[in-house]
Every structure is written in structure tokens, then in C-alpha cells.
Amino acid sequence: MSEGITEKWKFILSRLEQQFGKKLDMNAVLLIIGIRELGSLKDSFTKEEKVRLMHIAVCRLFSKSGYYELVGVNYKGWPQWKKVKDLPFVDVFEQETLLRHHIVSYFEDEEIYS
């Protein structure tokens, strides 16, 4: 990961941690993005809903690279995604690096903390 992306990732993580008042990991950041993309906040989500929210985040992040496409929303208002092409085969470290890169792009594109 380039030095610029690393610094931007640290900045985003720092701002989110300030906002939420606790240390966050990748799953927490994905959950925040998923909730934002859902556009609906409630007091608590079930474990299954949290997994779905993180999936929404991953699909949204990788849609910019053409891996997923938004096909609509279901009857509950949850976004539905279709995989357009397979993600490149990468190891766990490369997956996290790729996710961080896409998260930084997401925050820049959405003009969050800019």
C-alpha cells in the first residue's frame, strides 16, 4: 500500500475513532459504511444484519472497480448487489490492503473527512 494511502487510512480511522469514542477495526469500518449505504439507523442490529451490512459495504466498495453492481433494493429497503466478475485471488494481507485502498477512495468520493 502506498504511503499516501496508508496515511489517509490512518487519518480516516483516527477520525472515526474520535467520532465513536473507541478503537475500531476493519469490520467496524465496514459496518459503518454498510449502515451509511443502507441509509437507515436503528438502536441495534442483529448479528445477521451486521454481517449483511458488512457485505453491503464490501459490494459498494468493490462496485467502483466493476466487481459488483447494484441491482436494486429488496422489500425491506436493503440494497441488493450482483457479482459481475470475480475478485482477483489475493492472500489475506492483500485483501485487507485492497479494502483499505477502496475505503480511502470511498471516503474521498463521498467527501467524508476531507
OpenMM code with the backbone's topology and positions (N, CA, C; nanometers):
from openmm import Vec3, app, unit

residues = "MET SER GLU GLY ILE THR GLU LYS TRP LYS PHE ILE LEU SER ARG LEU GLU GLN GLN PHE GLY LYS LYS LEU ASP MET ASN ALA VAL LEU LEU ILE ILE GLY ILE ARG GLU LEU GLY SER LEU LYS ASP SER PHE THR LYS GLU GLU LYS VAL ARG LEU MET HIS ILE ALA VAL CYS ARG LEU PHE SER LYS SER GLY TYR TYR GLU LEU VAL GLY VAL ASN TYR LYS GLY TRP PRO GLN TRP LYS LYS VAL LYS ASP LEU PRO PHE VAL ASP VAL PHE GLU GLN GLU THR LEU LEU ARG HIS HIS ILE VAL SER TYR PHE GLU ASP GLU GLU ILE TYR SER".split()
positions = [
    Vec3(0.0859, -0.1172, 0.0000),
    Vec3(0.0000, 0.0000, 0.0000),
    Vec3(0.0899, 0.1225, 0.0000),
    Vec3(0.0573, 0.2186, -0.0842),
    Vec3(0.1408, 0.3369, -0.0949),
    Vec3(0.1365, 0.4177, 0.0345),
    Vec3(0.2390, 0.4973, 0.0528),
    Vec3(0.2493, 0.5780, 0.1739),
    Vec3(0.1315, 0.6738, 0.1862),
    Vec3(0.0861, 0.7296, 0.0744),
    Vec3(-0.0276, 0.8218, 0.0772),
    Vec3(-0.1550, 0.7544, 0.1233),
    Vec3(-0.1798, 0.6333, 0.0739),
    Vec3(-0.2986, 0.5577, 0.1137),
    Vec3(-0.2887, 0.5212, 0.2621),
    Vec3(-0.1706, 0.4811, 0.3062),
    Vec3(-0.1507, 0.4453, 0.4470),
    Vec3(-0.1824, 0.5634, 0.5374),
    Vec3(-0.1337, 0.6799, 0.5021),
    Vec3(-0.1589, 0.7998, 0.5828),
    Vec3(-0.3075, 0.8364, 0.5819),
    Vec3(-0.3702, 0.8272, 0.4663),
    Vec3(-0.5130, 0.8583, 0.4569),
    Vec3(-0.5956, 0.7581, 0.5376),
    Vec3(-0.5581, 0.6286, 0.5312),
    Vec3(-0.6272, 0.5256, 0.6092),
    Vec3(-0.6174, 0.5573, 0.7586),
    Vec3(-0.4969, 0.5919, 0.8050),
    Vec3(-0.4771, 0.6244, 0.9461),
    Vec3(-0.5594, 0.7462, 0.9864),
    Vec3(-0.5669, 0.8450, 0.8979),
    Vec3(-0.6449, 0.9656, 0.9258),
    Vec3(-0.7934, 0.9311, 0.9385),
    Vec3(-0.8451, 0.8529, 0.8444),
    Vec3(-0.9870, 0.8134, 0.8471),
    Vec3(-1.0161, 0.7341, 0.9740),
    Vec3(-0.9321, 0.6376, 1.0050),
    Vec3(-0.9509, 0.5557, 1.1237),
    Vec3(-0.9483, 0.6421, 1.2496),
    Vec3(-0.8559, 0.7358, 1.2548),
    Vec3(-0.8454, 0.8264, 1.3693),
    Vec3(-0.9723, 0.9098, 1.3853),
    Vec3(-1.0214, 0.9638, 1.2756),
    Vec3(-1.1439, 1.0463, 1.2817),
    Vec3(-1.2644, 0.9645, 1.3247),
    Vec3(-1.2767, 0.8424, 1.2721),
    Vec3(-1.3872, 0.7552, 1.3117),
    Vec3(-1.3772, 0.7187, 1.4594),
    Vec3(-1.2571, 0.6900, 1.5056),
    Vec3(-1.2376, 0.6556, 1.6461),
    Vec3(-1.2716, 0.7736, 1.7363),
    Vec3(-1.2380, 0.8955, 1.6933),
    Vec3(-1.2765, 1.0149, 1.7691),
    Vec3(-1.4289, 1.0277, 1.7728),
    Vec3(-1.4914, 1.0076, 1.6585),
    Vec3(-1.6357, 1.0228, 1.6480),
    Vec3(-1.7105, 0.9201, 1.7329),
    Vec3(-1.6634, 0.7954, 1.7331),
    Vec3(-1.7339, 0.6885, 1.8032),
    Vec3(-1.6786, 0.6603, 1.9429),
    Vec3(-1.5652, 0.7219, 1.9762),
    Vec3(-1.5113, 0.7112, 2.1108),
    Vec3(-1.4533, 0.5763, 2.1475),
    Vec3(-1.4113, 0.4996, 2.0481),
    Vec3(-1.3469, 0.3718, 2.0768),
    Vec3(-1.2618, 0.3273, 1.9596),
    Vec3(-1.1730, 0.2337, 1.9873),
    Vec3(-1.0843, 0.1791, 1.8842),
    Vec3(-1.1664, 0.0942, 1.7879),
    Vec3(-1.1421, 0.1114, 1.6596),
    Vec3(-1.2174, 0.0401, 1.5572),
    Vec3(-1.1250, -0.0476, 1.4738),
    Vec3(-1.1813, -0.1581, 1.4263),
    Vec3(-1.1075, -0.2444, 1.3349),
    Vec3(-1.1745, -0.2384, 1.1973),
    Vec3(-1.1225, -0.3173, 1.1050),
    Vec3(-1.1750, -0.3174, 0.9686),
    Vec3(-1.3241, -0.3524, 0.9661),
    Vec3(-1.3651, -0.4523, 1.0441),
    Vec3(-1.5058, -0.4914, 1.0463),
    Vec3(-1.5953, -0.3769, 1.0922),
    Vec3(-1.5497, -0.3000, 1.1904),
    Vec3(-1.6282, -0.1864, 1.2388),
    Vec3(-1.6418, -0.0798, 1.1300),
    Vec3(-1.5346, -0.0552, 1.0566),
    Vec3(-1.5398, 0.0436, 0.9482),
    Vec3(-1.6358, -0.0047, 0.8390),
    Vec3(-1.6295, -0.1337, 0.8061),
    Vec3(-1.7218, -0.1886, 0.7063),
    Vec3(-1.8660, -0.1772, 0.7548),
    Vec3(-1.8884, -0.2003, 0.8827),
    Vec3(-2.0230, -0.1880, 0.9388),
    Vec3(-2.0738, -0.0444, 0.9267),
    Vec3(-1.9884, 0.0517, 0.9557),
    Vec3(-2.0258, 0.1936, 0.9435),
    Vec3(-2.0625, 0.2271, 0.7994),
    Vec3(-1.9824, 0.1813, 0.7049),
    Vec3(-2.0120, 0.2060, 0.5630),
    Vec3(-2.1429, 0.1379, 0.5242),
    Vec3(-2.1634, 0.0147, 0.5694),
    Vec3(-2.2868, -0.0573, 0.5385),
    Vec3(-2.4095, 0.0139, 0.5905),
    Vec3(-2.4024, 0.0639, 0.7132),
    Vec3(-2.5151, 0.1384, 0.7704),
    Vec3(-2.5393, 0.2650, 0.6905),
    Vec3(-2.4320, 0.3310, 0.6532),
    Vec3(-2.4449, 0.4536, 0.5730),
    Vec3(-2.5112, 0.4239, 0.4383),
    Vec3(-2.4720, 0.3141, 0.3758),
    Vec3(-2.5294, 0.2769, 0.2469),
    Vec3(-2.6743, 0.2311, 0.2606),
    Vec3(-2.7076, 0.1679, 0.3723),
    Vec3(-2.8454, 0.1288, 0.3976),
    Vec3(-2.9328, 0.2527, 0.4115),
    Vec3(-2.8765, 0.3563, 0.4734),
    Vec3(-2.9498, 0.4819, 0.4882),
    Vec3(-3.0534, 0.4784, 0.5990),
    Vec3(-3.0405, 0.3810, 0.6868),
    Vec3(-3.1378, 0.3664, 0.7943),
    Vec3(-3.0642, 0.3255, 0.9207),
    Vec3(-3.0831, 0.4014, 1.0260),
    Vec3(-3.0159, 0.3730, 1.1517),
    Vec3(-3.1198, 0.3321, 1.2547),
    Vec3(-3.0877, 0.2298, 1.3291),
    Vec3(-3.1733, 0.1900, 1.4398),
    Vec3(-3.0868, 0.1637, 1.5616),
    Vec3(-3.1483, 0.1433, 1.6760),
    Vec3(-3.0729, 0.1288, 1.8009),
    Vec3(-2.9754, 0.0118, 1.7987),
    Vec3(-3.0161, -0.0992, 1.7392),
    Vec3(-2.9264, -0.2141, 1.7332),
    Vec3(-2.9600, -0.3004, 1.6126),
    Vec3(-2.8605, -0.3721, 1.5671),
    Vec3(-2.8757, -0.4656, 1.4566),
    Vec3(-2.8448, -0.6051, 1.5088),
    Vec3(-2.9120, -0.7043, 1.4540),
    Vec3(-2.8824, -0.8424, 1.4913),
    Vec3(-2.7474, -0.8805, 1.4321),
    Vec3(-2.6930, -0.9919, 1.4781),
    Vec3(-2.5655, -1.0400, 1.4239),
    Vec3(-2.5780, -1.0646, 1.2739),
    Vec3(-2.6897, -1.1244, 1.2314),
    Vec3(-2.7123, -1.1498, 1.0893),
    Vec3(-2.7192, -1.0194, 1.0100),
    Vec3(-2.7855, -0.9197, 1.0652),
    Vec3(-2.7936, -0.7898, 0.9971),
    Vec3(-2.6568, -0.7246, 0.9867),
    Vec3(-2.5746, -0.7388, 1.0898),
    Vec3(-2.4394, -0.6813, 1.0857),
    Vec3(-2.3564, -0.7457, 0.9753),
    Vec3(-2.3688, -0.8778, 0.9613),
    Vec3(-2.2975, -0.9476, 0.8543),
    Vec3(-2.3455, -0.8970, 0.7187),
    Vec3(-2.4765, -0.8799, 0.7040),
    Vec3(-2.5320, -0.8287, 0.5785),
    Vec3(-2.4869, -0.6854, 0.5517),
    Vec3(-2.4785, -0.6042, 0.6564),
    Vec3(-2.4323, -0.4662, 0.6406),
    Vec3(-2.2869, -0.4618, 0.5943),
    Vec3(-2.2033, -0.5494, 0.6492),
    Vec3(-2.0634, -0.5542, 0.6049),
    Vec3(-2.0552, -0.6020, 0.4605),
    Vec3(-2.1435, -0.6939, 0.4217),
    Vec3(-2.1476, -0.7394, 0.2821),
    Vec3(-2.1884, -0.6243, 0.1906),
    Vec3(-2.2869, -0.5467, 0.2318),
    Vec3(-2.3285, -0.4290, 0.1544),
    Vec3(-2.2088, -0.3357, 0.1351),
    Vec3(-2.1321, -0.3153, 0.2418),
    Vec3(-2.0157, -0.2266, 0.2337),
    Vec3(-1.9134, -0.2794, 0.1345),
    Vec3(-1.8825, -0.4080, 0.1432),
    Vec3(-1.7835, -0.4670, 0.0527),
    Vec3(-1.8313, -0.4550, -0.0922),
    Vec3(-1.9574, -0.4857, -0.1159),
    Vec3(-2.0118, -0.4738, -0.2523),
    Vec3(-2.0043, -0.3302, -0.3012),
    Vec3(-2.0414, -0.2366, -0.2144),
    Vec3(-2.0376, -0.0950, -0.2531),
    Vec3(-1.8947, -0.0522, -0.2844),
    Vec3(-1.8008, -0.0924, -0.1997),
    Vec3(-1.6612, -0.0540, -0.2201),
    Vec3(-1.6064, -0.1100, -0.3504),
    Vec3(-1.6345, -0.2370, -0.3780),
    Vec3(-1.5799, -0.3005, -0.4975),
    Vec3(-1.6634, -0.2750, -0.6222),
    Vec3(-1.7767, -0.2098, -0.6072),
    Vec3(-1.8565, -0.1753, -0.7261),
    Vec3(-1.7833, -0.0721, -0.8115),
    Vec3(-1.7061, 0.0115, -0.7474),
    Vec3(-1.6321, 0.1142, -0.8213),
    Vec3(-1.5293, 0.0529, -0.9158),
    Vec3(-1.4810, -0.0660, -0.8800),
    Vec3(-1.3842, -0.1365, -0.9650),
    Vec3(-1.4522, -0.2353, -1.0590),
    Vec3(-1.5853, -0.2353, -1.0605),
    Vec3(-1.6581, -0.3193, -1.1540),
    Vec3(-1.6806, -0.4634, -1.1107),
    Vec3(-1.6578, -0.4937, -0.9834),
    Vec3(-1.6766, -0.6311, -0.9362),
    Vec3(-1.8210, -0.6598, -0.8960),
    Vec3(-1.8923, -0.5572, -0.8529),
    Vec3(-2.0325, -0.5717, -0.8129),
    Vec3(-2.1153, -0.4612, -0.8781),
    Vec3(-2.2437, -0.4900, -0.8896),
    Vec3(-2.3366, -0.3932, -0.9482),
    Vec3(-2.4631, -0.3905, -0.8626),
    Vec3(-2.5086, -0.2712, -0.8307),
    Vec3(-2.6326, -0.2564, -0.7554),
    Vec3(-2.7491, -0.2899, -0.8474),
    Vec3(-2.8329, -0.3832, -0.8040),
    Vec3(-2.9468, -0.4234, -0.8878),
    Vec3(-3.0790, -0.3714, -0.8340),
    Vec3(-3.0778, -0.3136, -0.7160),
    Vec3(-3.1995, -0.2584, -0.6579),
    Vec3(-3.2034, -0.2788, -0.5077),
    Vec3(-3.3229, -0.2675, -0.4541),
    Vec3(-3.3427, -0.2895, -0.3115),
    Vec3(-3.4526, -0.3936, -0.2925),
    Vec3(-3.4431, -0.4674, -0.1825),
    Vec3(-3.5461, -0.5675, -0.1566),
    Vec3(-3.6676, -0.5023, -0.0896),
    Vec3(-3.7654, -0.5823, -0.0545),
    Vec3(-3.8893, -0.5289, 0.0017),
    Vec3(-3.8694, -0.4610, 0.1370),
    Vec3(-3.7555, -0.4880, 0.2036),
    Vec3(-3.7245, -0.4233, 0.3312),
    Vec3(-3.6395, -0.2975, 0.3126),
    Vec3(-3.6061, -0.2662, 0.1881),
    Vec3(-3.5260, -0.1479, 0.1598),
    Vec3(-3.3763, -0.1697, 0.1655),
    Vec3(-3.3329, -0.2970, 0.1711),
    Vec3(-3.1900, -0.3276, 0.1754),
    Vec3(-3.1346, -0.3378, 0.0338),
    Vec3(-3.0192, -0.2751, 0.0083),
    Vec3(-2.9581, -0.2832, -0.1247),
    Vec3(-2.9260, -0.4281, -0.1628),
    Vec3(-2.9458, -0.4591, -0.2896),
    Vec3(-2.9156, -0.5919, -0.3423),
    Vec3(-2.8091, -0.5770, -0.4502),
    Vec3(-2.7046, -0.6558, -0.4397),
    Vec3(-2.5905, -0.6475, -0.5305),
    Vec3(-2.5754, -0.7761, -0.6090),
    Vec3(-2.5197, -0.7622, -0.7283),
    Vec3(-2.4897, -0.8771, -0.8135),
    Vec3(-2.3395, -0.8748, -0.8418),
    Vec3(-2.2758, -0.9914, -0.8261),
    Vec3(-2.1333, -1.0007, -0.8592),
    Vec3(-2.1206, -1.0038, -1.0107),
    Vec3(-2.0406, -0.9123, -1.0630),
    Vec3(-2.0214, -0.9005, -1.2071),
    Vec3(-1.9003, -0.9828, -1.2519),
    Vec3(-1.7963, -0.9797, -1.1711),
    Vec3(-1.6768, -1.0586, -1.2013),
    Vec3(-1.6097, -1.0961, -1.0703),
    Vec3(-1.5295, -1.2000, -1.0761),
    Vec3(-1.4604, -1.2481, -0.9570),
    Vec3(-1.3528, -1.1503, -0.9142),
    Vec3(-1.3375, -1.1387, -0.7827),
    Vec3(-1.2277, -1.0592, -0.7296),
    Vec3(-1.0973, -1.1312, -0.7585),
    Vec3(-0.9892, -1.0558, -0.7746),
    Vec3(-0.8612, -1.1219, -0.8012),
    Vec3(-0.8208, -1.2070, -0.6812),
    Vec3(-0.7576, -1.3186, -0.7073),
    Vec3(-0.7106, -1.4050, -0.5994),
    Vec3(-0.5972, -1.3344, -0.5276),
    Vec3(-0.6173, -1.3101, -0.4005),
    Vec3(-0.5142, -1.2460, -0.3183),
    Vec3(-0.5131, -1.3114, -0.1807),
    Vec3(-0.4012, -1.2968, -0.1111),
    Vec3(-0.3940, -1.3507, 0.0249),
    Vec3(-0.4617, -1.2534, 0.1216),
    Vec3(-0.4688, -1.2921, 0.2480),
    Vec3(-0.5394, -1.2120, 0.3480),
    Vec3(-0.4805, -1.0720, 0.3601),
    Vec3(-0.3483, -1.0608, 0.3595),
    Vec3(-0.2839, -0.9299, 0.3696),
    Vec3(-0.3218, -0.8428, 0.2502),
    Vec3(-0.3178, -0.9001, 0.1296),
    Vec3(-0.3529, -0.8240, 0.0091),
    Vec3(-0.5008, -0.7858, 0.0096),
    Vec3(-0.5861, -0.8727, 0.0630),
    Vec3(-0.7293, -0.8406, 0.0716),
    Vec3(-0.7507, -0.7179, 0.1593),
    Vec3(-0.6842, -0.7154, 0.2746),
    Vec3(-0.7003, -0.6016, 0.3651),
    Vec3(-0.6450, -0.4744, 0.3011),
    Vec3(-0.5325, -0.4861, 0.2336),
    Vec3(-0.4746, -0.3708, 0.1646),
    Vec3(-0.5699, -0.3186, 0.0580),
    Vec3(-0.6277, -0.4097, -0.0203),
    Vec3(-0.7232, -0.3719, -0.1242),
    Vec3(-0.8465, -0.3051, -0.0634),
    Vec3(-0.8960, -0.3602, 0.0463),
    Vec3(-1.0100, -0.2990, 0.1152),
    Vec3(-0.9763, -0.1594, 0.1660),
    Vec3(-0.8601, -0.1444, 0.2269),
    Vec3(-0.8198, -0.0121, 0.2764),
    Vec3(-0.8147, 0.0893, 0.1627),
    Vec3(-0.7576, 0.0485, 0.0516),
    Vec3(-0.7496, 0.1376, -0.0645),
    Vec3(-0.8902, 0.1806, -0.1083),
    Vec3(-0.9823, 0.0853, -0.1169),
    Vec3(-1.1189, 0.1167, -0.1589),
    Vec3(-1.1927, 0.2001, -0.0537),
    Vec3(-1.1649, 0.1782, 0.0740),
    Vec3(-1.2273, 0.2590, 0.1793),
    Vec3(-1.1801, 0.4031, 0.1694),
    Vec3(-1.0505, 0.4226, 0.1481),
    Vec3(-0.9974, 0.5580, 0.1316),
    Vec3(-1.0653, 0.6255, 0.0123),
    Vec3(-1.0775, 0.5555, -0.0989),
    Vec3(-1.1453, 0.6114, -0.2165),
    Vec3(-1.2900, 0.6460, -0.1858),
    Vec3(-1.3574, 0.5588, -0.1118),
    Vec3(-1.4971, 0.5822, -0.0738),
    Vec3(-1.5102, 0.7116, 0.0067),
    Vec3(-1.4248, 0.7274, 0.1074),
    Vec3(-1.4315, 0.8474, 0.1906),
    Vec3(-1.3973, 0.9725, 0.1111),
    Vec3(-1.3055, 0.9619, 0.0161),
    Vec3(-1.2735, 1.0761, -0.0698),
    Vec3(-1.3898, 1.1071, -0.1634),
    Vec3(-1.4442, 1.0049, -0.2283),
    Vec3(-1.5543, 1.0264, -0.3223),
    Vec3(-1.6776, 1.0831, -0.2536),
    Vec3(-1.7046, 1.0383, -0.1325),
    Vec3(-1.8215, 1.0835, -0.0576),
    Vec3(-1.7935, 1.2123, 0.0180),
    Vec3(-1.6705, 1.2605, 0.0082),
    Vec3(-1.6260, 1.3837, 0.0751),
    Vec3(-1.6497, 1.3800, 0.2251),
    Vec3(-1.6121, 1.2670, 0.2861),
    Vec3(-1.6209, 1.2491, 0.4297),
    Vec3(-1.4825, 1.2756, 0.4864),
    Vec3(-1.4726, 1.3616, 0.5830),
    Vec3(-1.3459, 1.3982, 0.6477),
    Vec3(-1.2463, 1.4583, 0.5506),
    Vec3(-1.2935, 1.5260, 0.4502),
    Vec3(-1.1990, 1.5876, 0.3554),
    Vec3(-1.1738, 1.7320, 0.3890),
] * unit.nanometer
topology = app.Topology()
chain = topology.addChain("A")
for resn in residues:
    res = topology.addResidue(resn, chain)
    for name in ("N", "CA", "C"):
        topology.addAtom(name, app.Element.getBySymbol(name[0]), res)
